[in-house]
């Protein structure tokens, strides 16, 4: 299970819960819609749940990039309580 928290941006405090992979972006079809964030792409990043506790963050060739530890990434494995940024929205992931 994954809980994704918005910890920076207009939706600060909003939480999402998933038991499967999901996409973050401006498009209405994204499971996590950040349509308000003009610095995000329509399909910005994907959280991939590979095993119960193995989670990968993958940039979907976004215009402004996806950042983890202040570095632009293409793909990185996430751990519980990790923080990342898509556009100008900051997220914390909880893995359980």
Secondary structure as GFF3:
##gff-version 3
##sequence-region A 1 96
A	DSSP	beta_strand	2	8	.	.	.	ID=ss1
A	DSSP	beta_strand	15	18	.	.	.	ID=ss2
A	DSSP	beta_strand	22	25	.	.	.	ID=ss3
A	DSSP	beta_strand	32	33	.	.	.	ID=ss4
A	DSSP	beta_strand	45	51	.	.	.	ID=ss5
A	DSSP	beta_strand	54	59	.	.	.	ID=ss6
A	DSSP	beta_strand	66	68	.	.	.	ID=ss7
A	DSSP	beta_strand	71	73	.	.	.	ID=ss8
A	DSSP	beta_strand	75	78	.	.	.	ID=ss9
A	DSSP	beta_strand	83	86	.	.	.	ID=ss10
A	DSSP	beta_strand	89	95	.	.	.	ID=ss11
###
